[in-house]
Amino acid sequence: MLFCDTCGTETRDLEDLAVFASQLSAAGIRARIQFASIPTDLGRNLQFDLARYLTDRLPGPGDHVVLLASHRLTDAKLVALRRLSGDATRCTAFGTYPTRQAAIGLRAKLSYVFGSEPELHDLTNDGWSGGAGSRGPVFGMPRRGKVPARPRLLLVEPDLADPREAAGVVALALSQRLQVTILTNGRAKRGWQTTNGTEVPVFHYGEVLPVDLAERVDICATFTPLLGNYRLQCLVANLGRSGVPLLDATPGHAIASDLELFVRAPVDTVTLAPFLEAEILPNRAEIGRRTAGSRTAACFAPEVALPDLGTPAPDAPADPIAPLAFVPTNGIGLGHAQRCALVAGEIASDTKPVFAAFPSCTRLVKSYGFDVMPMISRSDAHRQSFENDLVNYVRLRALTAGGRSLVFDGGYVFDSIYRTILENRLRGIWIRRGLWQPAQDNSVALDREKVFARVIVPLEAFAELNTRYSHGDHVREVGPVVRRTTLSARERDTLRASLAARYGLDFDHLVVSLLGGGIAADRSAQIQALCGMTEPRSDVLHLVVLWPGARQEPGWFGWRRTRVVRTDRAGILLAAADLCVAAAGYNLFHEVLYNRTPAIFLPQTGAFMDDQNARARAASERGLASVVEPNELMRLERELNRFLSRGEAEATAARLARIDLPEPGNRAAARAIEEVHDDDHGLLDDTGARHAAPRR
């Protein structure tokens, strides 16, 4: 096994180490990094970069230690290496050594640690412009993905703060012949998206590793030098070996002077567009052949650039049936998991979907007949808010290795989802329900849309509730995804009779309350109030329905006319009810409508939730339900009596029976997934979403 480390002490040195390990992994060389050698105060992106390579074992006989930035070896690092070197006897060190004496001194120190003479490799004169060398060995691997008909252009650090340059980027993005992506630093990305939004995909350096970004590039134009930027140098190595046309758009064209695989190009984005049209696009295939066959590209081969660091592992045989993974977030209840299960149940391809789900969702998913890999929920025991997602990231990578597609249902695209799609070259599919609250900031979620080949939007039942948050031919709208439970009159009577027998209570009115699990907002007061309102009525059975894992209060169990039911299949109780008192989340709202159940909605109002007030009001304005604010307990009692004693439940049921609702989108959503997953020609490959041009 190869153990990698750096003698540098800066954050950038650890970033270089992560890049180096990812390049080795792409070359089929198994690389590991000792957990004990990594500081504990790293940023989130770097923790995710390193997570899959960490190990707590020491090197054993036959293992090999590789050091980056060895010229910056300190006494403290020397002591750490002595402690962590284990039984390894072989060491290879990369660095820049200004004098022969410096190399001799370093060799002596490392010989003391490892008990044998190390192999030193001087990167001072490795061919990069300026003669200062790179920060690590530069090598690359040809990409694996297919090239789409509409080539993807990567612009590396254009001057986005210059209005003229920014206008040139917009003009390029408007082209129907190119898909434009920007690679820049974090500050420039934030500035661009503040002004222009997220419709042009932008990566900052720290959010994507070079080997993963290379899979999404067919032409690359760099406006910044490569000197000293190991991440960018490795990206160039991957692209060069893949035969991607590389354009030097820097002043003076110093890169093209040193590396013959670069083509001199205009140094501004405005004149780059006609140059691409006239010179690059018509000759892209020939330029690519020259690039891949160049002397520099040959030097980027691992067997040339790396001094016998290991033997690449052969590719594993392809699975004839590529897995299709569904990953619902846990959200507030079971809505995301239920929506995924309903769609997965409509998949008609030979691939049986598999799930990765949180503990609160696994029982529901299994009840639909799907295998589930458990994920880790966030806990107060975690020191960092994203620590559970680090574990989920490692698990998801393992689950989807060798797979083809990942379907995510949720509002926020977690790092684990984002990186798994990128790093496992998956075709990402995002089931994204809308109706976000006006004050919500969803810029991060929309920015991460760029890694999805398709976005499926289950629409709301009423047109005024549907808002488009992104545009492009990768967005597919379908009807409401809803679980419908149909009971005949006989089945309904039988179920109600069995409830009466089970609980020893005769009733004329079945009232079901589904107010959530107390996570988005505490609804215990409203439930307790409902228990008190139904208690004097001998004609009512009140069921407090909770999903498994939801909070419950001891006081709910002391009422004669109320029973607490834990279930993830509330739909059958809903279909048998005379009245439902419920929150107005997407799934429950549409089940009420499609099952034609009269309802009083008490919307949840958490800042991170969808706009349940708008949804409930739309039904109320049509006479299909009533809306009560959570603090209006006296009005809730009046509405309850109006529905049960004054005929409003029957009148509402009659209006529900007459209303025309959109055709459910369960099957349409499944077809949209199958189109991506079953595409064997790469027309919708793992190369990213096809975005509409920015609107100006």
N, C-alpha and C positions, 0 to 999 in steps of 0.2 A: 504494500500500500504506500501511496505517496502522501507524506505529511507536509503541508505548506505553512509557511510563516513569513513574517516580515520583520526586519530589524528597525524599520522606521517607527516613529512614535506618534505621527500625526494621523488625523482621521483619514486624510487622503491616502496614506499608506495602506490602511485597512480596506479602503475602497479598491485600491489596486490589487490587493490580495484576493478580494471577492471576484474581481474581473478575471484574474489569473486562474482561479479555481473553476470558474464557469467555462473558460476557454478549454481547460483541461478536460472537463466533463464532456464538453461538446466533441472533443477529440477521442472520446472513449477511454480516457485515462482516469482511473478512480482516484480522486483527491479528497483528503480530509484535513480539517483544521482543528487543532486542540482547543477545546473550550476554555481551558485554564489560561491560554495565552491571549484571550480576547478581553478587552476592558468591558466593564458593566454599564458604562454610560453612553453607549452608542445611540445614534439616531435611529428612528424606526426603519427607514429604507435600508440602512446598512445592516440592521439586525435581520431583516428578511433576506438580504443578499447572502448573508453568511449562514443562515439557519440550517440549510440542508447539508452543509459540509462539516458541521461541528461533531466532534467525538470526544469522549472522556477517556479513551484508552491511550496508552503510551506506545510509541513505536517498538516493534519487536524485531527479532532477527530477520534480516532480509528487507525490512522497511527502509524507506528512503526519505530523507528530510531535504526540502527545497526552501531556500531563503531568498526573499526579495530584499532589495535595498541593503545589501550586506555591507556596503561601504559606510553605513550609518550605525554599525554595531556599537552598542554601549556596554559598559561593564554590567549594568543592571540586566540587559538583555542576555548577556553572556551567562550570567548566573541562572536566568530563567531557562535558557537552552540546556544548561547542564542538568537542571532538575527535570526537564520535560523530554530529554532526548531518548530516554528509555534504553533499549538495546540496539538502536539503530547505529550502524557503523558507516553508513554512506551519507554524504552531504553534498549537495550542489548549491552554490551561492551565485546569485546574479547581483551585479552592481556596477558602479562606475569608479574606476581606480585611477586617480590622476598620476600616480607614480608607481614604479615597480616596487618601491619599498612599502607603499601602502598595501599592495596586494600580498607581499610577503608577510607583513605583520598580521593581516587578517587571516591568512592561511594558518599561521602558528596558533592563533587563538581558537579557531574552529577545530584544529587538530587536537587540541587539549580537550575540547568538549566531546568530540565524537570518537576519539581514539584512532583516527585514521585521517589521512590528508584529504581535504575537501577539493571539489572541482570548482574552480572560480571561472566565471564567464563575464568578461568586461563588455558592457553595453555602450561604452563611450562613443564608438564609431560604428553604429549599427545602421547608418544610412539615412536617418531622419534629418530633416533640414536643421541647420544650425550646428550640427556636429556634437550636440550635447547628449545624444543618446536618448533612450526611452527609459521609463521607470520600471520596466519588466520585459521579459522576452515577448516579442510580438509574433504571434502566429494566428492562423485562422482556419476555419473549416468551411467548405462549400455548404450553402444552405440547402434545406430539404424540400421546402415548399415549392409549389408550381408558380410560374410567373403569370399573372392575370393579363387579359387583353389590354386593360387600361393601366399603364405602368404607374408605379408609385414613386414619386419624387420626394427625396429627403433634402431639406434645406438645413444645413448645419450653421447655426449662429448667424443668420442674417441680422442686420441692424434694425430690429423691430421698433426701436425708439425714433428712428428717422421716418417722418411721414411719407417721404417718397419711396423708401424701401418697403415700408409697410403696405403702401398702395400696390407695389409690385408683387408682393406676396398674395394679396387679395386677387390681383389680376391672374396670377398663376392658378390660384384655387378655383377661379371661375372656368378654367379650361375643361372642356369635356374629354380631353385626351389624356389628362393627368389626374392623379390623386396626390395631393400635396400634404406632407407632414413636416413639422418643424422640430428640430432638436436644438435646445438652447439651455441656458441656465435658469434657475428657479425664479429669479427676480424678473427676467425678461418674459418668462412664461406668464407670470401673474399680471404683468403690465399689458401684455397682448390680450389676454382673456378678459381683463377688465374692460377693454375698449371694443374688442371684436367678438367676444363670446367663445364658445367651444366648438363651433362647427368645423374649423380647421384643426385637425389633431395636432397637439403640441406635447412633446415629451421634454422633461428636464433630465439632465444627465443622470441624476441619482435614482430615477424611477424605473429605468429599464437597462438591463445589461446588454452589452454590444452584440453578443451572440443571438439574443432574442430580437433585438431591433433589426438586425441584418435580414431576418426572415421577412421583413415588411418593407424592403427597399429594392427598387429596380433601377433607379438612377440617384446618384448622390452628388450634391453640389455643396462644397464646404467654403464658407466665407471666413474661416478662422484657421490659423496655423495648427499643425499637428504636434508641434514641438512641446514636449512635457505633458501631453494629455494622453496617458496610457489607455484610457477608456476609448477615446476617439481613434487612436492608433489600432487598437484591436478591432474596432468596427471596420476600419479601412481594410484590415487583413482579411476579415470574413467576407467583405464585399468583393475585394480583389480576387480572392480564390473562387468566388461565385460568378465571376464574369460580369459584375455590375459596372456600368460606365461611371467613372469617378471624375468629377469636374472640379478643377482648382479655380475658385472664384476669389482668391486672396490677392491683394495688391502686389504686383511684382511677380506673381505666379511662382513663388519660391518652392512650393510643394511639387509642382510639375517639373521643375528643374532638377529635383533630387530623385523623384520617383516617376519612372517613365509610364507607369500605368495610369497617371492622371492626364486629363485633357485640359488645356487652357480654356477658360470660359470667361464671359463678362463678369466684372466684379460687383455688379449691382443687380438686384432682382428685376428691375424694369427692363433692361436689355437682355436679361437671361431668357425671357420667354421666346422672343423671335429666334435666338440662338438655338434653343431646344428644338423649335419647330423646323428650322432649316438644316441644322447640323447633326443633332443627336438622335431624335426620334426616327428619321429615315434610315439612319446607319447604326441603330442600337445593337443589332445582332452582331455586326462586324466589329464594332467597338468592344462589345462584350467578349468576343473571341480573342481579340488582341489583349484585353485586360487579363483574362484568365491564363493566357499563354505567355505572359510577360515574365521576364527574369525575376522581377520583384515578387510577383504572385507565387512563383516557385519557391522563393526564399521564405514565404509565409507558411509553407507546409510544416506541420508539427515535426515531422521526421527530420527536417532541415533546421528549423529554428530551435528545437529543443534537443539538448544533448542527452539522448537516451534516458528520458525520464520514465519510461514505461511503455508497455505494449498496448495499443488501443484495443479495447474489447470489441469483439465482433458484434454487429447489430443483432438484437434479438429477433427471432422470426416474427413476422407480422401476425397479429391475431386476425383470423379470417372474419370475425365478427367484432368490429371495433366498438368498444363500450360507449354508451350514451349515459352520461351522469347528470342527475338532477340535484341541485343544491338549493333548497329553500332556506332563507334566513329564518331565525326563530321569531322575529318580530314581537308582537304583543301576545298573540295567541297561536292559532293553528292555521290562519288564513293562507299564508304563503305555502305551507306544506300541503294543504288541501287542494289549492289551485294546481300545484305541480302534480299531485297524484291524479287529479281529474284529467289533466292534459296527457300525462304519461300513460294513463289507461287507454287513451285513444291512439297511441303510437301503433302503426300497422307494420312497421318494418320488422326484419328478422331479429333486430337487436332488442333484447329485453333491457329496459332501463334499470339502472341502479341508482341508489340515493345515498347522499351524505346529508345527515340531518341532526339537529340538536335533540337532546334527550326528551324535551317536551313534545317533539313531533314524531319520534320513532314508532310509537304504538299506532298512530294514525296511518303512517306510511305502510307499515307492515300489514295493516288490516286491508290495504288495497292489493296486497300480494307482492310487494317489492322488497328486495333486500336493502338493508340500510347499514351504512358505516356511521358509527356515532361520532359526533363532533363535540368540541368542548365549549361550554357556555362561559360567558364572561362572569367573573366572580370578584367579590371584594377581597378575596385572598390573593388576587393577582396584583403584583406591584405596579405594573404598567397596564393601561387600559387595553392594549392590543396583545397582551401575552397569550391569551387563549387563541387569538387568530394566528399567532406564530405556529402553535401546535396544529391548528386546522390546516394551515398552509402545507406543512409537511405531510399530513395525512391525505389531503386532496391530491398532492403531487403523486403520491404512491397509488391512490385509487385510479387516477386517470392516466397513468403512464401507459403509453401504447394506445390510448383511446383516441377518439376523433372529435367528440363534441362535449361541451359542458353547458347545461341549461341552468341559469341562475334566476331565482325569483326573489326580489327584494328591492328596497328603495335605495340602499347605499351599497355600492360595490366594494366589498371588503378587500384588503390587500391579498388575502389568501385566494380569493376568486380571480382578481386581476392578474396576479403573478402566475397562478396555475395555468390560466389561458395562454399567457405569453410564453411561459417556459416549456410547457408540454405541447406547444403548437396546436392548441385546440381550436375548434370552431366555436366561438362563444356565442351563446344565445341568451338574451336577457328578456325575461317576462317582466314587464314593468307596468304596473297599474298606475294610473295618473291621479288627478284631483289633488295635487299638492297644494298646501295652504299658500296663500299669496306671500306671506312673510318668510317662508322657508327658503334657506340658501341651499340649493341643490347643485351648485357649480361643480363640486368635486365628483358627484355621481355622473353628471353629464359629461365632464371631462373624460371619465373612464369609459364612457360609451365607445371610445375609439378602438377598444380591443374586441368589440363584439361584431360578428359578421351579420347578426340579425337582432333587431329589437322587436319583440311582440308586445303590442299594447292591447290588453283586454279592455274594451270600451265600457263606459257606463251605460246604464239602461236609458238615460235621458240625454239628448244631444247637447244641451247647454252645459253639461258637466264635463264634456270632453275638450281637453286642451292639448295641443301639440307642443311638446317640449323640444323636439329635435326633428330634423327633416332629412330626407334622403331615401333612396330606394332600398335601404337596409331596414327601414321601419315598416312593420306590417301590423295593421289594425285588424282586430277580430272582435266578434261579439262578446258579450259578457261571459266569462268563464264561471259557471255556476253549477252546483249540485242540485239536481231536481229530484224530489222524492214524491212519487205518485202513489197515493193510496185510494183504493176504491172505497165506496161508502161502507161496504162490509168490513174491509180491512181496518178502516178508521174506527168503526164501532168496536171491533174486536180489540184493538190496541187500547182504546179508552177503558173498556171493561177490564182488561188485564191490569191497567194502572189502578183502577178502583179496588180491585181485589188485592193487588200487591200491597197497597198502602192502607187498606181497610177504610177507605173514604169514598162514599158516593158523591158524585158531583154532576152538575150540568155544564159548567164552564171550566175548561182547562186553560190556565194561564201559565205561560212559560216565560221566565225572565232570563235573558242572556246579556248580561251587562259587562262581560269581560272578567279578566283575572285579577284586577286590582293593581296592574303594573303601570298602565298608562295613566290611570287616575283611580283614586279610591272610591268605589261605588258601594261600599258596605252600608252607608247611611241610606242610600236609595233602596237597596235590597231589604234592609231592615224595615224601612217604611212600607214597602210592598207587602212584606209579611204581615205587618199590622193592619194594612188596608184590607187584605183578603181574609184575615182571621175571623171577623164577625160573620162572614158569608158562608153559610152551610152548603151553598150550591157551587163552591169554587174549590178546585185543587190547584195549588200554586207550586210549580216546580222551579226551583232555583238550579239552573243548569250551568255547570262549570266544566271547563276542559281540564284534563288531568294536569296537575301541577299548579292550578290556580289557587289563589288564597281563599280561605273560607273563615267565617267567624263562628265561634261557638253559639252565639245568640240565634243564629238561623235555625238551629235544631230544636228550639224550644216551642215552636208554634205548631198547633194542631193541624192547621190546613196547609202547611208548607212542608215540602220535602226537598232535600238537596240531592241532586243527581250529578255524578261525574261521568262524563262521556265525551268522546271525540266524534260521535255521530248524532249530533243534536237535530239533524234534519228530519228524522222520522217523528220526533216529538213536535217539531215545528209544524209538520204537515197535519198532525192530529190536533193542534191547539186551536182554541177559539180566539186567543189573543196572545200576542208576543210583546213583551216589553224588552227592548234591546238597544244596544249601541248601533251605530250606523257604519260599521266597517264594510269594506267592499263585499266580502263573501256573504256575511249575514244579511246585509241589505238586499242583495240580489236573491238570496234564498227566500226571504220574506216575499219579495215581489213574484218570483217565478213559482213559488208554492202557494201563492194567493192567500197568505195569512195576514189578517188585520194586525197592525202593530202600532205601538207607541214608541217612538225613537227618543232615546236620551243620548245624544251624540257625545263621543269622547272628544276632548279638546286639547290633548297633548301637543306641544309645539312640534314634535317630530312625526306627527301622524298626518294622514291625509285629511282633507276638509270634510269631515263627517257632517258638519252643520249644513253645508251646501247640499250634500246628498239627501239628508233628511228633509230639508225644506223643499227640494224638488218633488219628493213624493207627497208631502203635505199639500203643496199647491195644486196637485192633481186630485186631491181627495183620497189618496191611497194609503195614508197613514196620518198619525198625529205626531207633533214634535213638542217635547217638553225639555226645558233647560234643566240641568242636573240639580240646581238649587231651588227649583219650583216644586216643592213636595206637595203643597196644597193643590196646585194645579194638576199634578200627577194624580192625586186622588180623585179630582173631578173628572179627569179624562178616563180613568179606570172605570168609574161608575157610569160615565156616558157610554162607553163601549159595552159594558156588561149588562146594564139595566135599562138603557134607553135605545137599544137597537142599533147603535153605531157600528158594532162589530159586524152585524149582518149587512148593513148598508155598505160598509167598506169592502167586505168580501164580494159583494155584488159588483162594485166598481172595479175591483181587482180582476174579476172574472171577465170583464169586458175590455180591459186595456190590452192593446197590442204591444208586445215587447219584442226587442230584437232577437233574432235567432241566436241561441247560445254559441259561443266561440270555441268550445272545448275541442271539437274536431278540427276546426280551422287552425287553431294554435298548433295542434299536433302535426298537421300537414306542413305548416311553416317550418317546424323543426325538422321534419323528415326531408324537406327540400335541401336543407343545409347539410344534415348528417349523411344523407344517402348520395350526395353529389360526388361521384367518383371521378369527375373530369376536372375538378378544381375550379369550377366557375364561381363557387362561393367558398373558396379555400380559407385556410386559417390566417389569411393575410390582413384581416381587419375589416371593419365596417366601411362601406362605401358611402361617403358623406356627401350631402349637398354642399354646394359652394356657399360661402358666407354671404349673408344679406347685408347690404350697405345702405 
